[in-house]
Amino acid sequence: MFSHGARPGFIIGAMVLAAGFSVFPAHQALASARSCAGISRPFDVCVSVNGSGRHINSIQGSLHNAGTGTQRHVHIELSGPHGVIKNCAATTIGPLQTIYCTWSPHANEPAGKYCATGWQFASGQYHNVGEPCVDVHN
């Protein structure tokens, strides 16, 4: 059957799997979705939603400077079906650096698109440098 050196935990686990039972409690699985977009180089903007169905644990936007120069006056804005959720502070990022903006409601939220918009202030105005979205639904 099993070798004399087999561990009891391994034997019990093998027997449970052979019987077709699960040793884990039945819970709704957490899911996550990610989307990325870059309208303007050198930026890569991404949004990640963590949760299940309409229950959102967190939404994180990221803005990556994929270029070789320093980028000034950049920030991330998170938005949902009812508008702006969070507008994170502007900063400067060096080459190959990334900034993040996170919102963590840990609650059921309205269905719809949740987005992270990357902005850069230059020449007296804000420029959209990428706006990926994730569709949250039941």
C-alpha positions as CSV (number, residue, x, y, z in Angstrom):
1,M,0.0,0.0,0.0
2,F,2.2,2.9,1.2
3,S,5.9,2.7,2.1
4,H,6.8,2.6,5.8
5,G,8.2,6.1,5.6
6,A,5.0,7.8,4.3
7,R,3.7,10.6,6.4
8,P,0.2,10.3,7.9
9,G,-0.9,13.7,6.4
10,F,-0.1,12.5,2.9
11,I,-1.9,9.2,3.4
12,I,-5.1,10.9,4.7
13,G,-4.9,13.5,1.9
14,A,-4.6,10.8,-0.7
15,M,-7.5,8.9,0.8
16,V,-9.8,12.0,0.8
17,L,-8.9,12.8,-2.8
18,A,-9.5,9.2,-3.8
19,A,-12.9,9.3,-2.2
20,G,-13.8,12.4,-4.2
21,F,-14.3,14.7,-1.3
22,S,-12.9,18.2,-0.7
23,V,-11.1,19.1,2.5
24,F,-11.7,22.8,1.9
25,P,-15.0,24.5,2.9
26,A,-17.3,25.6,0.1
27,H,-17.0,29.4,-0.3
28,Q,-17.6,31.6,-3.3
29,A,-14.2,32.0,-4.9
30,L,-12.5,35.3,-5.1
31,A,-11.9,36.6,-8.5
32,S,-9.7,39.4,-9.9
33,A,-9.6,41.2,-13.2
34,R,-6.9,43.4,-14.7
35,S,-6.8,45.6,-17.8
36,C,-4.0,47.8,-19.1
37,A,-3.8,50.6,-21.6
38,G,-1.3,53.2,-22.7
39,I,-2.6,56.1,-24.8
40,S,0.6,58.1,-24.6
41,R,4.1,56.7,-24.4
42,P,6.1,56.2,-22.2
43,F,3.1,55.4,-19.9
44,D,1.5,52.1,-19.1
45,V,-1.7,52.4,-17.0
46,C,-3.4,49.4,-15.4
47,V,-6.4,48.7,-13.2
48,S,-6.9,45.7,-11.1
49,V,-10.2,44.8,-9.3
50,N,-10.2,42.1,-6.6
51,G,-13.4,40.6,-5.4
52,S,-16.3,38.4,-6.3
53,G,-19.4,39.4,-8.3
54,R,-20.3,42.9,-7.1
55,H,-18.4,42.5,-3.9
56,I,-15.2,44.6,-4.3
57,N,-12.4,44.1,-1.9
58,S,-10.1,46.6,-3.6
59,I,-9.4,48.5,-6.8
60,Q,-5.8,49.4,-7.7
61,G,-4.6,51.7,-10.4
62,S,-1.0,51.8,-11.5
63,L,0.9,54.1,-13.8
64,H,4.3,52.9,-15.0
65,N,6.9,55.1,-16.6
66,A,8.3,52.8,-19.3
67,G,10.6,55.5,-20.6
68,T,14.2,56.7,-19.8
69,G,13.2,60.2,-18.6
70,T,11.7,61.5,-15.4
71,Q,7.9,62.2,-15.7
72,R,6.6,65.1,-13.6
73,H,3.1,66.0,-12.4
74,V,1.5,62.5,-12.9
75,H,-1.4,61.0,-10.9
76,I,-4.0,58.3,-11.0
77,E,-7.8,58.8,-10.7
78,L,-10.1,55.9,-9.9
79,S,-13.7,56.0,-11.1
80,G,-16.8,53.8,-11.1
81,P,-20.3,53.9,-12.5
82,H,-21.2,57.0,-10.4
83,G,-18.1,59.0,-11.2
84,V,-14.8,59.7,-9.4
85,I,-14.0,57.4,-6.4
86,K,-10.5,58.5,-5.5
87,N,-8.1,61.1,-6.9
88,C,-4.6,60.3,-5.7
89,A,-1.9,63.0,-5.3
90,A,0.3,64.1,-8.2
91,T,4.0,63.0,-8.0
92,T,7.1,62.7,-10.1
93,I,8.3,59.2,-11.2
94,G,11.7,58.3,-12.6
95,P,12.5,55.9,-15.4
96,L,11.0,52.4,-15.0
97,Q,9.2,53.4,-11.8
98,T,5.5,52.8,-11.0
99,I,3.0,54.7,-8.8
100,Y,-0.2,53.2,-7.3
101,C,-3.6,54.4,-6.2
102,T,-5.8,52.0,-4.2
103,W,-9.4,52.0,-2.9
104,S,-10.5,49.3,-0.6
105,P,-14.3,49.3,0.1
106,H,-14.6,45.6,1.1
107,A,-18.3,45.9,0.2
108,N,-20.9,45.3,-2.5
109,E,-20.7,48.1,-5.1
110,P,-22.8,49.1,-8.1
111,A,-22.4,47.0,-11.3
112,G,-20.6,48.8,-14.1
113,K,-17.2,49.9,-15.3
114,Y,-14.4,50.7,-12.9
115,C,-11.5,52.6,-14.4
116,A,-8.0,53.9,-13.5
117,T,-7.1,57.1,-15.5
118,G,-3.5,58.2,-15.7
119,W,-3.1,62.0,-15.9
120,Q,-0.1,64.2,-16.6
121,F,-0.2,68.0,-16.2
122,A,1.8,69.6,-19.0
123,S,1.5,72.8,-21.1
124,G,-1.1,74.2,-18.7
125,Q,-3.5,71.3,-18.9
126,Y,-4.1,67.7,-17.9
127,H,-3.5,65.0,-20.5
128,N,-5.1,61.6,-20.3
129,V,-2.2,59.1,-20.7
130,G,-4.3,55.9,-20.4
131,E,-7.7,54.7,-19.1
132,P,-8.2,51.0,-18.7
133,C,-11.5,49.7,-17.3
134,V,-12.9,46.5,-15.8
135,D,-16.6,45.6,-16.0
136,V,-18.0,44.5,-12.6
137,H,-21.2,42.6,-12.6
138,N,-23.1,39.8,-10.9
